Amino acid sequence: MTRIQDLVTPGLLLDLDVLDANLARMAARARALGVALRPHIKTHKCVEIAQRQKALGADGLTVSTLYEAKVFADHGFTDITWAFPVVINRIAEAAALADRITLRLVVDSAEAVNELERTGHHFHVFLKVDCGYHRAGMDPHSTPALDVVRRLAASRTLAFDGILTHSGHSYHGKSPAEICGVAEQERSVMVEFAEHLRKEDIKVRAVSVGSTPAMSQVVNLHGVTEARPGNYAFYDYTQVILGSCALQDVALTLQASVVSAQPGTNHAVIDAGALSLSKDLGSELAPRHTMGEIYENYAAHTLRDDVRVVSVSQEHGVIAGPLPVGTRVRIVPNHSCLTAAQFDEYVVVRGDDVVDRWKIWRERD
Ligand SMILES: Cc1ncc(COP(=O)(O)O)c(C=O)c1O
């Protein structure tokens, strides 16, 4: 059997037992909170992992690109939310996919509704709501938001599915208590808006929320129907710092090796730069600047104090601290979703043994 130390670098290691524990824990958590789980698969882009999520009771999937929607439809997933403001020039492709599966689209503009209606095609459509993150989504207290919902509810071709939001600002919470507050804000903004719409006799089938930090801290999802966390499958160093998980819950690590260490310098270079780790800076709450912490002992869940990745260029990663050429390092990434998206496959491991290899569907068209 192949062992981790026999692999070429750089490569992604996916700890199967940790992954399975993460998937089971979030499935149980969603059940306990009384909401359906519709995992965001942009984190892993992997059919084998989505199948495990489905086996644990996931009600459909969430994707961020039409490519992901097509791939997972081709692999037997029949209820998919494309949780991204609909890309108008891809509506024809979306229509073709919506003929094969239940595809749920998201809008946050009158322009997008116009274009969807113009096709005459039957689409399921969510309104995207801004619950405080202020990225995309309509202000639920605004007249334009009400107008869009009224149009969706009255449309002869579009089916109004409900309201959807993403609490991305949970990543800026300064403590688990603050993140819990963001989760409650997300819930209350959405539930109040749904109640307002119901008073107008508008049927709001789904109230959809979700981010991994919020789902990790929330205590009450009363009035919410589904949650869409994604990162929880792997977690990462950011989630450790935010308190969503412990270091031993991080399922995805990167194996790299030292390729250069010049005498008289106090740094080493590894074969994992931005195209392995991404340039994600991680959480503002991290105790020190890091582009990737390095394990001292993976099985004992300890990190090295003396060395870490401090900068990345395209393929070079720079480690502060001396390490001899040839040394293998195992790195916990700042952001597992972006790291996974750089690779073609997961090397699935149990302990030091390679037990499988799973494709990452990371193309875009
Ligand atoms: C619309 C939407 N829903 C859900 C998620 C999942 O959030 P997380 O990655 O924190 O689990 C994201 C992540 O960016 C998102 O953009």
The ligand as an ORCA input file, in Angstrom:
! r2SCAN-3c Opt
* xyz 0 1
  C     -24.156     31.843     -1.037
  C     -23.339     30.982     -0.131
  N     -23.951     30.046      0.616
  C     -23.265     29.253      1.460
  C     -21.901     29.356      1.584
  C     -21.170     28.423      2.518
  O     -20.455     29.092      3.508
  P     -19.205     28.429      4.235
  O     -18.153     28.240      3.213
  O     -18.860     29.365      5.326
  O     -19.672     27.116      4.763
  C     -21.221     30.319      0.820
  C     -19.775     30.493      0.934
  O     -19.166     31.394      0.428
  C     -21.958     31.156     -0.056
  O     -21.359     32.091     -0.817
*
